């Protein structure tokens, strides 16, 4: 009754809130994905999504199915890894934007290493522009980075928005230059912060420039200034701040980019699949601490 193929389509639609986007990610036609979901709904006797021209939303029954669907799909994947032929081996050099390592990604990578113990995973962490440069120079094989809305390179994993953040209870004083904490240029979040302040005609001063998430967080918690940051990846001890102009651009996209010189290797395909299948954890956080 709970066919894993149909469950994969169901989980993809839930992740992307779009039948067409789910179909693209799965490499299927949209009618095929819609048919999978309809067959699943028929088998269960429950409606899993409410659909209109603007949105696809989980029903209460659909939300209840998520955990069970993930368990079944994960069990099938584990069985295929154990009995599906030759184990995946090789090396993958993985470059990650600094912002992404503060939430769920480390746990996802730990699960990947346990699932593929014969894959040699090398991790490179830096600013998105640095990771882009490493990719062009053939120092990494796969990159997980930010891109501006409207850009087309890479495989879209999830969208987010930029917000202003600061310590709990912090209120900006608009009568004085706004203190700003930022990554060094050309950082997208820093550019967005300064563009918003300039557009609003507000004076500002850079109080701290740091290349690491830890330094950025420390400066903000010390009261040195405010920061523009991805909302989904905001550290738990920083909070949204009202009263400052909307960052420009407000939206931001996180994408996977493969080296263009060749087709993806088996380890790269496996890691790409692991990240795509865990999109919701990346978007909404994962406070679980995996055992070592």
C-alpha positions in Angstrom: 0.0 0.0 0.0 2.8 2.4 0.9 4.9 2.1 -2.3 8.3 3.8 -1.7 8.2 5.3 -5.2 4.9 7.1 -4.4 6.3 8.1 -1.0 9.4 9.7 -2.6 7.1 11.8 -4.8 5.0 12.7 -1.8 8.1 13.8 0.2 9.4 15.8 -2.7 6.1 17.7 -3.1 6.1 18.4 0.6 9.7 19.7 0.5 9.2 22.0 -2.5 5.4 22.8 -2.1 5.2 22.4 -5.8 4.4 19.4 -8.1 6.5 20.9 -10.9 9.5 21.5 -8.8 9.3 18.1 -7.2 9.1 16.5 -10.7 12.2 18.4 -11.8 14.2 17.3 -8.7 13.1 13.6 -9.2 13.7 13.6 -12.9 10.1 12.8 -13.6 7.2 14.5 -15.5 4.7 16.5 -13.4 1.7 14.2 -14.3 3.7 11.3 -13.0 4.3 12.9 -9.7 0.7 14.0 -9.5 -0.4 10.4 -10.3 1.8 9.0 -7.5 0.3 11.3 -4.9 -3.2 10.6 -6.1 -2.6 6.8 -5.9 -1.2 7.3 -2.4 -4.2 9.3 -1.4 -6.5 6.7 -2.9 -4.7 3.8 -1.1 -4.9 5.6 2.3 -8.4 7.0 1.8 -7.1 10.5 2.9 -6.3 13.8 1.2 -2.6 14.6 1.7 -2.4 18.1 0.2 -4.8 21.0 -0.4 -4.1 22.5 -3.8 -5.1 25.9 -5.3 -3.6 28.0 -8.1 -1.1 29.6 -5.6 0.0 27.0 -3.1 0.3 23.4 -2.2 -0.3 22.8 1.5 -0.1 19.7 3.7 -3.3 18.5 5.3 -3.3 17.2 8.9 -3.2 13.7 7.5 -0.4 14.6 5.2 1.7 16.0 8.0 1.1 12.8 10.0 2.5 10.7 7.1 5.8 12.6 6.9 7.7 10.7 9.6 6.5 7.3 8.5 7.2 8.0 4.8 10.7 9.1 5.6 11.3 5.9 7.7 10.1 3.7 4.8 12.2 5.5 2.2 15.3 5.5 4.4 14.9 1.8 5.0 14.7 1.1 1.3 17.8 3.3 0.7 19.7 1.4 3.4 18.7 -2.0 1.9 19.8 -0.9 -1.5 23.2 0.2 -0.1 23.6 -3.1 1.6 22.4 -5.4 -1.2 22.2 -3.3 -4.3 25.7 -4.1 -5.7 29.1 -2.6 -5.3 29.5 -0.1 -2.4 30.1 3.5 -3.3 33.8 4.4 -2.9 36.0 7.4 -3.8 36.7 10.9 -2.7 34.6 14.0 -2.7 35.9 17.5 -2.0 32.9 19.4 -0.6 32.9 23.2 -0.3 30.3 24.8 2.0 29.3 28.4 2.6 30.1 29.5 6.2 26.4 30.1 7.0 25.3 26.6 6.3 27.4 24.8 8.9 25.7 26.4 11.9 22.5 24.3 11.8 21.5 20.9 10.4 24.2 20.3 7.8 26.8 18.7 10.2 24.3 16.1 11.3 23.4 15.4 7.7 27.1 14.9 6.8 27.6 12.6 9.8 24.7 10.5 8.5 26.2 10.5 5.0 29.6 9.3 6.3 27.9 6.5 8.3 25.9 5.4 5.2 29.0 5.5 2.9 32.0 4.6 5.1 34.2 4.0 2.0 33.8 7.5 0.7 36.6 9.9 1.7 34.8 13.2 2.4 36.9 16.4 2.5 35.1 19.5 3.8 36.1 23.0 2.9 34.3 25.9 4.6 34.4 29.5 3.6 32.5 32.5 2.2 30.4 31.8 -0.9 32.8 33.7 -3.2 35.8 31.8 -1.8 34.0 28.5 -2.4 33.1 29.6 -6.0 36.8 30.4 -6.6 37.8 27.0 -5.3 35.3 25.3 -7.6 36.6 27.2 -10.7 40.2 26.3 -9.7 39.3 22.6 -9.4 40.1 22.5 -5.7 36.6 21.1 -4.8 34.1 18.9 -6.6 30.8 20.1 -5.2 29.8 23.4 -3.7 26.8 24.3 -1.4 26.6 28.1 -1.5 24.3 31.2 -1.8 23.3 32.8 -5.0 21.3 36.0 -5.8 17.7 35.7 -7.0 17.6 35.6 -10.8 20.9 33.8 -11.2 20.6 30.3 -12.8 23.8 28.5 -11.9 23.5 25.4 -9.7 20.7 23.2 -8.5 18.3 25.1 -6.2 17.9 23.4 -2.8 15.9 26.0 -0.9 15.0 29.7 -0.7 15.2 31.9 2.3 15.1 35.6 3.1 17.6 37.9 4.7 16.7 39.6 8.0 18.3 42.0 10.4 19.4 40.3 13.6 20.9 41.3 16.9 21.0 40.3 20.6 17.8 39.6 22.4 15.9 42.8 22.9 18.3 45.0 20.9 16.6 48.1 19.4 18.4 50.2 16.7 18.9 54.0 17.4 18.0 55.6 14.0 19.3 59.0 15.2 22.9 57.7 15.1 24.9 55.8 12.5 23.7 52.2 12.5 26.5 49.8 13.6 26.9 46.9 11.2 28.7 43.5 11.6 29.5 41.9 8.3 31.5 39.4 6.4 34.2 41.1 4.3 33.3 42.2 0.7 32.2 40.8 -1.6 29.8 39.2 0.8 26.2 39.0 -0.3 24.7 39.6 3.2 27.0 42.5 3.8 26.2 44.0 0.4 22.5 43.6 1.2 22.8 45.4 4.5 24.7 48.4 3.2 22.4 48.7 0.1 19.3 48.8 2.3 20.8 51.4 4.6 21.9 53.6 1.7 18.5 53.3 0.0 16.8 54.4 3.2 19.2 57.3 3.6 20.6 56.1 7.0 24.1 56.6 8.0 26.1 53.5 9.1 29.5 52.4 10.3 31.2 49.0 10.0 32.1 47.9 13.6 33.4 44.4 12.8 34.4 42.5 9.8 34.9 38.8 10.2 35.3 35.8 7.9 33.7 33.2 10.3 30.3 32.6 11.6 31.7 32.3 15.2 33.3 35.8 14.9 30.1 37.3 13.5 28.0 35.8 16.3 30.5 36.9 18.9 30.5 40.5 17.7 26.7 40.7 17.6 26.3 39.2 21.0 28.9 41.7 22.3 26.6 44.5 21.2 29.0 45.8 18.5 26.2 46.0 15.9 23.5 44.4 13.8 23.9 41.8 11.0 21.9 40.8 7.9 21.6 37.0 8.0 19.7 34.1 6.5 16.6 33.7 8.6 16.6 29.9 8.4 20.2 29.7 9.4 20.2 32.3 12.2 22.1 31.1 15.3 19.6 30.3 18.2 21.0 33.1 20.4 20.5 35.9 17.8 17.0 37.4 17.2 15.2 39.3 14.4 15.4 43.0 14.8 12.6 45.4 13.7 13.0 49.0 12.7 15.7 48.7 10.0 15.1 48.8 6.3 14.4 45.6 4.4 17.7 44.0 3.1 18.2 44.3 -0.6 17.8 41.7 -2.0 15.4 40.4 0.6 15.4 36.8 -0.9 18.4 34.5 -1.1 18.8 31.1 -2.6 21.0 28.2 -1.6 22.3 25.9 -4.4 24.5 22.9 -5.1 27.0 23.5 -7.9 29.0 20.7 -9.4 32.3 21.1 -11.2 31.4 21.5 -14.9 34.4 19.7 -16.3 32.8 16.2 -16.1 29.8 14.2 -15.0 29.2 13.8 -11.2 30.9 10.8 -9.6 29.0 8.3 -7.6 30.0 9.9 -4.2 28.9 13.3 -5.5 25.5 11.9 -6.6 25.1 10.3 -3.3 25.9 13.5 -1.4 23.6 15.5 -3.6 20.8 13.1 -3.0 21.4 13.2 0.8 21.2 17.0 0.8 18.1 17.2 -1.5 16.3 14.6 0.7 17.0 16.7 3.8 15.9 20.1 2.5 13.4 20.5 5.3 16.0 20.0 8.0 18.2 22.6 6.4 15.3 25.1 6.1 13.8 24.6 9.5 16.8 23.7 11.6 17.8 20.5 13.3 18.5 20.8 17.0 19.2 17.1 17.4 22.7 16.3 18.5 23.8 13.0 16.8 25.9 10.6 18.8 29.5 10.2 18.0 
